[in-house]
Amino acid sequence: METKNYEIHINAPIQKVWDLLWNSETYPIWTQYFMADSQMKSDWEIGGKTYFIDKAGQGMVSTIESLDEPNEVVFKHLGTVKDGVEDTESKEVKEWSGVQEKYFLRAINENLTELRVVTHISGEHEKYMDNGFDKGFAMLRNMAEN
């Protein structure tokens, strides 16, 4: 696994950027470059359950390891969800289970926010993730600034 960093500066207050990242109405817009009709469902509890799923309910099950709104959230990916069944034990899942996706927001001033994501990616998914974050962050900036 390779560690990748994605970063963008957005001309908007930190809370607005946080809200656009995780709001159920705006999350599918900026994450469409990863998966169409993407949804995130979370109890927003450290050690709780977070699901990154498509419209059919297929995707990943994760947990929150660290949460400091609006500055940071760290997700730990645990496994997959398919047909309503969580898989955290198969050989395929165990090869990447435990990978983190860390979101850091920093207020440079009251109207400028730095957003940085640090994640681990296997080589076969690098271009997919690069495309998703590059286009997704551009969409997020567009929503925040307009």
Residue, then its C-alpha position, 0 to 999 in steps of 0.5 A: m500500500e502506498t500513502k497518498n495525500y490530496e490537498i485543496h484550498i477552498n475560499a470558504p469558512i471551515q464549517k461550511v467545507w465540513d458540512l459540504l463534505w458530510n451532508s447527505e445532500t452534498y456528499p453524493i455530488w462531490t463523491q460521484y467521481f468515485m461511485a455514482d449515487s454514493q452515500m455515506k451513512s454514519d452514527w458519527e460515533i468513535g468505534g461506531k459504524t459508517y457505511f460508504i455505499d451505492k444506491a443498492g447498498q453495496g460498498m464498504v463498512s468502516t468505523i470512525e477512529s478520531l473525530d474533531e468537528p470541523n477539523e478532523v475525521v479518521f475512518k478505518h475501513l473494516g470490510t465490504v457490504k454486499d446484499g446487506v451482509e458485512d464481510t470483514e473476515s474473507k481473505e480478500v478483505k483482510e488484505w486491505s482491512g484496517v486502511q485509514e482515510k484521514y480528513f484534515l481541515r485547517a482554517i487559514n483565515e475565516n474565509l479560507t480552508e485547507l482540506r487534506v486527505v491522507t489515505h493508503i492505496s494499492g497500486e491498482h486503485e491509484k488512478y481511480m483514487d487520484n481521479g476521484f479526489d481531484k475531480g471531487f475536490a474541484m466540485l467541492r470547491n465549486m459548491a463552497e465558493n458559489 
